[in-house]
Amino acid sequence: MKITASLAAAAAACAFAAPASAQFAKPEDAIKYRQSALSVMGQHFGRLGAMASGRAPFDAKAAADNADVLATVSKLPWAGFGPGTDKGRDTRAKPEIWTDQAKFKEAQDRLLAEMPKLIAAAKSGSLDNLKSAFGPASQACKNCHDNFRKE
C-alpha cells in the first residue's frame, strides 16, 4: 500500500513538473487560456485602478478581494505564450513575443515583481498605499502592452 501511494505521489509530482505547453492540446487552447486569464486580470486590476484614481469610492474589502484574485491570476497567462501559440486564433499578441523572448520575459518579470507590492497595498486597507503601489504596477502593464500587444 505504501509503495502504491509513493508511486502515485511521484506520478503527481512529475505531472506538475511537466512543461506548461504540455497543458494545451492545441495552440488555440493556449491562446484562449491566456486571453481569458489576461481578461480576468484586467478586470480586477481595473477595479483597483478605479479606486486608486478616485473614479470609484475606496472600499477596503473590495480592494482586498480584488487583490486576492490578482495574486493568483497574474501568474497564469504566461503559460499560454509557448512555442506555436503565435498563430491559431485571433490574437493581439505581437510577433516580438516570440522573436524577442528575453525582452518579453523581462516585461513579464517586471509585472510579476510589482504585483506583490500592489496586492499588499490593496490588502493594507489604506487608499494611500494603494495609490502609491498602483502607479508602478500600472506602468509595468503599460510597458508590456506598448511593446507586445497590437492595438
Secondary structure by P-SEA (a helix, b strand, c coil): caaaaaaaaaaaaaaaacccccccccaaaaaaaaaaaaaaaaaaaaaaaaaaaccccccaaaaaaaaaaaacccccccccccccccccccccccccccccaaaaaaaaaaaaaaaaaaaaaaacccaaaaaaaaaaaaaaaaaaaaccccc
